[in-house]
Amino acid sequence: MSNGNKVAIKLVESREDPRALKGEEEIYEKLAGKVGIPSVYWFEQEVEYNMLVMELLGPSLEDLFNYCNRRFSLKTILLIADQAIRRIEHIHRRYIHRDIKPDNFLLGTGRQGNILYTVDFGVAKEFSGEERYLSLRGLPFGGTSRYASINNHKGLHQSWGDDLECLGYMFVYFARGSLPWQGLKAATEDKKLELIKQKKISLSGEELCQDLLPTEFARYINYTRSRDPREKPNYRYIRNLFRNRFKSEGFEYDHVFDWTIKRFFEVHGEGGQLAL
């Protein structure tokens, strides 16, 4: 049956992992009903491919970052933080995402064009904080090394705080244009991961944010790194860190991001009047 709406289709070869895409579909279904979780319309298993048909979304934060010449303003970073933390809090009621990065946050379309959606639950895990295996060591690295938590690099089991730590590195990335461990060279991938890990460990939240972001961001990063894996983060506390900074800067929650302004002036020229 077709209603004329455009959709996104994710295809995975069945031979790779027959359960992988089905597991992701089940996660979307269990998280459904909240703002920022895309709708799933159909899942089908074929001989060669598994297919997931989903709501079509707009550009990712990585796309928009490139569009804005690889820098976001403080206001835009704070607007992203407010929505991203709410999405992660909802996910954490049942799961940990384990691959938080700009590519996995997409804007909606149409009337939802200012809504941030979280996608790609391919490596997400159900998690309650009571797992017996939290003390395991030597686990294989997973996710994206640029944003991965220190615990992930150490081979420790990931918890709620690890997702939030990855988000903190996203904020620094948006302010700097890159992260201090990008571009490190090594003879093998394992050696490169070790260099990235050591670089992350060597830099405190204050050092990462120095001259780039207000102190709230350093406090946030230090907070996420210091969490007991069995203790759920205080999401209200971290949201208010950024909301209080937003208010103290005199910003307004007007859904005007850096890309909103850039697009407006591309269409209307420098003489256009942006209604705020």
C-alpha positions, 0 to 999 in steps of 0.5 A: 500500500502506498500513500505517496510519502517518501521513505528511507530504506536500509538494506543489509546483506542477509549473510552479514548478520541475519538478526542485525537489522531485525534487532534494530527494528525492534529497538525502534519499535520499543522507543517509538512514540517520543519526539526524535525517534523515527517511525518504522513502516516495514521490515522484511527478510529476503534471501539476499537482503534484510530491508528496513523501511523508515520515515525519511529524515533530513540532513545529519549534523555532520552534513550541516556542520560541513555546510556551515564551514565546519564551525557552529556558534555557541548558540547552535551547540547549546540548542543541539545539546538540549535536544540531544540530551533529551533523546539520549535520556529517552533511549537510556530508559532501556538501551545504550546507543554505543555509537553517538556521533554527528552522523547519527543525529538527523533533522526532520523534514517539513514541520519537523525540520527543527527536530533532532532525531537519533538514528542507527541502533545497529550496535545498541544494547539493552541495559539496566545497570544491573548487568553482572558483566559490567566488571568484564575487561578486554572487550573489543573496541566498538563504535567510532574512534573519534567520539568513543569514550575512554572506557570503550578504548580500555575494553570496559563494558559501556554504560549510560555515561559513555553515550554522554561522554561521546556527546561531549566530544561532539560539542568540542568537535563542533566548536573546534572544527576537529578533535585533538586526536584526529590525524594521529598516525600509526602502523596499525589500526590497533596502535592508532586506537591506543594513541587516540586512547592515550590522547583522550586520557591526557586531556581534561575537560578543561583542556579540551574546552579551553578558549573554545567553550564555556566552563559548563562544557568542561564540567559536563565532560568531567561529569560523564567521565566520572560516572559509576557504570551502575549509577544513572546520570542526572539528566536534569542536572546536565540539561540545566548546565546548558540551559542556564548558560543559554539564558545567561548568554541572552539567547532565545529558543527560536529554532534559529540555528547557524544553518537556518541563517546561512540558508536564509541569506543564500535565498534572500541575499545579504539585504534580507530581514530574518524574522527572529 
